[in-house]
Protein backbone atom coordinates (compact mmCIF):
# COMPACT_ATOMS: atom_id res chain seq x y z
CA UNK A 1 0.00 0.00 0.00
CA UNK A 2 2.84 2.38 0.80
CA UNK A 3 4.25 2.02 -2.71
CA UNK A 4 0.93 3.07 -4.22
CA UNK A 5 0.88 6.19 -2.05
CA UNK A 6 4.43 6.99 -3.12
CA UNK A 7 3.48 6.49 -6.79
CA UNK A 8 0.42 8.74 -6.39
CA UNK A 9 2.45 11.40 -4.56
CA UNK A 10 5.21 11.25 -7.17
CA UNK A 11 2.67 11.48 -10.02
CA UNK A 12 1.15 14.57 -8.36
CA UNK A 13 4.62 16.14 -8.05
CA UNK A 14 5.34 15.44 -11.71
CA UNK A 15 1.96 16.80 -12.79
CA UNK A 16 2.65 20.03 -10.87
CA UNK A 17 6.14 20.23 -12.40
CA UNK A 18 4.72 19.64 -15.90
CA UNK A 19 2.17 22.41 -15.35
CA UNK A 20 4.90 24.80 -14.17
CA UNK A 21 7.15 23.93 -17.13
CA UNK A 22 4.25 24.39 -19.58
CA UNK A 23 3.63 27.86 -18.15
CA UNK A 24 7.34 28.76 -18.39
CA UNK A 25 7.48 27.45 -21.96
CA UNK A 26 4.53 29.65 -22.92
CA UNK A 27 6.29 32.67 -21.40
CA UNK A 28 9.49 31.85 -23.29
CA UNK A 29 7.58 31.43 -26.56
CA UNK A 30 5.79 34.76 -26.03
CA UNK A 31 9.10 36.52 -25.39
CA UNK A 32 10.65 34.91 -28.49
CA UNK A 33 7.72 36.19 -30.56
CA UNK A 34 8.21 39.70 -29.15
CA UNK A 35 11.92 39.53 -29.99
CA UNK A 36 11.12 38.41 -33.54
CA UNK A 37 8.78 41.40 -33.93
CA UNK A 38 11.40 43.76 -32.48
CA UNK A 39 13.98 42.35 -34.89
CA UNK A 40 11.67 42.94 -37.87
CA UNK A 41 11.02 46.51 -36.74
CA UNK A 42 14.74 47.18 -36.32
CA UNK A 43 15.46 45.73 -39.75
CA UNK A 44 12.81 47.99 -41.29
CA UNK A 45 14.20 51.02 -39.47
CA UNK A 46 17.73 50.14 -40.60
CA UNK A 47 16.54 49.76 -44.20
CA UNK A 48 14.72 53.09 -44.00
CA UNK A 49 17.74 54.81 -42.45
CA UNK A 50 19.92 53.34 -45.20
CA UNK A 51 17.51 54.63 -47.84
CA UNK A 52 17.45 58.06 -46.17
CA UNK A 53 21.25 58.14 -46.11
CA UNK A 54 21.37 57.13 -49.74
CA UNK A 55 19.02 60.00 -50.55
CA UNK A 56 21.30 62.44 -48.71
CA UNK A 57 24.62 60.94 -49.78
CA UNK A 58 25.02 62.12 -53.37
CA UNK A 59 27.07 65.29 -53.12
CA UNK A 60 28.39 65.60 -56.65
CA UNK A 61 26.98 64.96 -60.07
CA UNK A 62 28.48 65.00 -63.55
CA UNK A 63 27.73 67.90 -65.87
CA UNK A 64 29.62 68.21 -69.13
CA UNK A 65 32.14 65.68 -67.81
CA UNK A 66 32.91 67.73 -64.68
CA UNK A 67 31.92 67.06 -61.10
CA UNK A 68 29.50 69.66 -59.76
CA UNK A 69 28.06 69.96 -56.27
CA UNK A 70 24.35 69.28 -55.98
CA UNK A 71 24.38 71.57 -52.97
CA UNK A 72 26.61 74.43 -54.15
CA UNK A 73 28.61 76.68 -51.89
CA UNK A 74 26.75 79.88 -51.21
CA UNK A 75 29.49 81.97 -52.78
CA UNK A 76 29.34 79.90 -56.00
CA UNK A 77 25.57 80.21 -56.44
CA UNK A 78 23.78 83.29 -57.69
CA UNK A 79 20.87 82.62 -55.33
CA UNK A 80 19.10 79.85 -53.47
CA UNK A 81 17.29 78.66 -56.59
CA UNK A 82 20.47 76.67 -57.26
CA UNK A 83 19.49 74.45 -54.33
CA UNK A 84 17.24 71.39 -54.67
CA UNK A 85 13.65 71.99 -53.54
CA UNK A 86 13.86 70.24 -50.18
CA UNK A 87 16.96 72.26 -49.27
CA UNK A 88 15.25 75.51 -50.31
CA UNK A 89 12.29 74.61 -48.06
CA UNK A 90 14.63 73.94 -45.11
CA UNK A 91 16.41 77.24 -45.73
CA UNK A 92 13.07 79.10 -45.82
CA UNK A 93 11.98 77.53 -42.52
CA UNK A 94 15.21 78.50 -40.77
CA UNK A 95 14.98 82.04 -42.14
CA UNK A 96 11.36 82.35 -41.02
CA UNK A 97 12.18 81.33 -37.44
CA UNK A 98 12.46 84.01 -34.77
CA UNK A 99 15.87 82.78 -33.71
CA UNK A 100 18.11 79.73 -33.69
CA UNK A 101 16.20 76.53 -34.46
CA UNK A 102 16.71 72.94 -33.48
CA UNK A 103 16.52 70.12 -35.99
CA UNK A 104 13.38 68.90 -34.21
CA UNK A 105 11.58 72.22 -34.83
CA UNK A 106 12.41 72.12 -38.54
CA UNK A 107 11.26 68.49 -38.65
CA UNK A 108 7.95 69.42 -37.06
CA UNK A 109 7.42 72.14 -39.66
CA UNK A 110 8.17 69.62 -42.42
CA UNK A 111 5.71 67.14 -40.91
CA UNK A 112 8.28 64.51 -39.97
CA UNK A 113 7.80 62.05 -37.11
CA UNK A 114 10.08 63.90 -34.70
CA UNK A 115 9.62 61.28 -31.96
CA UNK A 116 11.58 58.84 -34.13
CA UNK A 117 15.25 59.79 -34.04
CA UNK A 118 15.90 58.01 -37.33
CA UNK A 119 13.55 60.42 -39.07
CA UNK A 120 15.56 63.43 -37.89
CA UNK A 121 19.07 62.24 -38.78
CA UNK A 122 18.70 62.74 -42.55
CA UNK A 123 17.29 66.21 -41.85
CA UNK A 124 20.20 66.96 -39.52
CA UNK A 125 22.57 65.92 -42.34
CA UNK A 126 20.84 68.31 -44.74
CA UNK A 127 21.00 71.20 -42.26
CA UNK A 128 24.67 70.46 -41.61
CA UNK A 129 25.37 70.31 -45.36
CA UNK A 130 23.70 73.71 -45.78
CA UNK A 131 25.87 75.03 -42.95
CA UNK A 132 29.02 73.49 -44.47
CA UNK A 133 28.24 75.18 -47.79
CA UNK A 134 27.69 78.58 -46.14
CA UNK A 135 23.90 78.81 -46.44
CA UNK A 136 23.30 78.41 -42.68
CA UNK A 137 25.30 78.82 -39.50
CA UNK A 138 25.52 75.91 -37.07
CA UNK A 139 25.95 77.08 -33.51
CA UNK A 140 27.97 75.14 -30.91
CA UNK A 141 24.71 74.15 -29.17
CA UNK A 142 23.61 72.36 -32.37
CA UNK A 143 21.00 74.93 -33.37
CA UNK A 144 20.96 76.55 -36.79
CA UNK A 145 20.53 80.16 -37.87
CA UNK A 146 20.27 81.77 -41.29
CA UNK A 147 23.25 83.68 -42.56
CA UNK A 148 22.58 87.33 -43.49
C-alpha positions in Angstrom: 0.0 0.0 0.0 2.8 2.4 0.8 4.2 2.0 -2.7 0.9 3.1 -4.2 0.9 6.2 -2.1 4.4 7.0 -3.1 3.5 6.5 -6.8 0.4 8.7 -6.4 2.4 11.4 -4.6 5.2 11.3 -7.2 2.7 11.5 -10.0 1.1 14.6 -8.4 4.6 16.1 -8.0 5.3 15.4 -11.7 2.0 16.8 -12.8 2.6 20.0 -10.9 6.1 20.2 -12.4 4.7 19.6 -15.9 2.2 22.4 -15.3 4.9 24.8 -14.2 7.1 23.9 -17.1 4.2 24.4 -19.6 3.6 27.9 -18.1 7.3 28.8 -18.4 7.5 27.4 -22.0 4.5 29.7 -22.9 6.3 32.7 -21.4 9.5 31.8 -23.3 7.6 31.4 -26.6 5.8 34.8 -26.0 9.1 36.5 -25.4 10.7 34.9 -28.5 7.7 36.2 -30.6 8.2 39.7 -29.1 11.9 39.5 -30.0 11.1 38.4 -33.5 8.8 41.4 -33.9 11.4 43.8 -32.5 14.0 42.3 -34.9 11.7 42.9 -37.9 11.0 46.5 -36.7 14.7 47.2 -36.3 15.5 45.7 -39.8 12.8 48.0 -41.3 14.2 51.0 -39.5 17.7 50.1 -40.6 16.5 49.8 -44.2 14.7 53.1 -44.0 17.7 54.8 -42.5 19.9 53.3 -45.2 17.5 54.6 -47.8 17.4 58.1 -46.2 21.2 58.1 -46.1 21.4 57.1 -49.7 19.0 60.0 -50.6 21.3 62.4 -48.7 24.6 60.9 -49.8 25.0 62.1 -53.4 27.1 65.3 -53.1 28.4 65.6 -56.6 27.0 65.0 -60.1 28.5 65.0 -63.5 27.7 67.9 -65.9 29.6 68.2 -69.1 32.1 65.7 -67.8 32.9 67.7 -64.7 31.9 67.1 -61.1 29.5 69.7 -59.8 28.1 70.0 -56.3 24.3 69.3 -56.0 24.4 71.6 -53.0 26.6 74.4 -54.2 28.6 76.7 -51.9 26.8 79.9 -51.2 29.5 82.0 -52.8 29.3 79.9 -56.0 25.6 80.2 -56.4 23.8 83.3 -57.7 20.9 82.6 -55.3 19.1 79.9 -53.5 17.3 78.7 -56.6 20.5 76.7 -57.3 19.5 74.4 -54.3 17.2 71.4 -54.7 13.6 72.0 -53.5 13.9 70.2 -50.2 17.0 72.3 -49.3 15.2 75.5 -50.3 12.3 74.6 -48.1 14.6 73.9 -45.1 16.4 77.2 -45.7 13.1 79.1 -45.8 12.0 77.5 -42.5 15.2 78.5 -40.8 15.0 82.0 -42.1 11.4 82.3 -41.0 12.2 81.3 -37.4 12.5 84.0 -34.8 15.9 82.8 -33.7 18.1 79.7 -33.7 16.2 76.5 -34.5 16.7 72.9 -33.5 16.5 70.1 -36.0 13.4 68.9 -34.2 11.6 72.2 -34.8 12.4 72.1 -38.5 11.3 68.5 -38.7 8.0 69.4 -37.1 7.4 72.1 -39.7 8.2 69.6 -42.4 5.7 67.1 -40.9 8.3 64.5 -40.0 7.8 62.1 -37.1 10.1 63.9 -34.7 9.6 61.3 -32.0 11.6 58.8 -34.1 15.3 59.8 -34.0 15.9 58.0 -37.3 13.6 60.4 -39.1 15.6 63.4 -37.9 19.1 62.2 -38.8 18.7 62.7 -42.6 17.3 66.2 -41.8 20.2 67.0 -39.5 22.6 65.9 -42.3 20.8 68.3 -44.7 21.0 71.2 -42.3 24.7 70.5 -41.6 25.4 70.3 -45.4 23.7 73.7 -45.8 25.9 75.0 -43.0 29.0 73.5 -44.5 28.2 75.2 -47.8 27.7 78.6 -46.1 23.9 78.8 -46.4 23.3 78.4 -42.7 25.3 78.8 -39.5 25.5 75.9 -37.1 26.0 77.1 -33.5 28.0 75.1 -30.9 24.7 74.1 -29.2 23.6 72.4 -32.4 21.0 74.9 -33.4 21.0 76.5 -36.8 20.5 80.2 -37.9 20.3 81.8 -41.3 23.3 83.7 -42.6 22.6 87.3 -43.5 
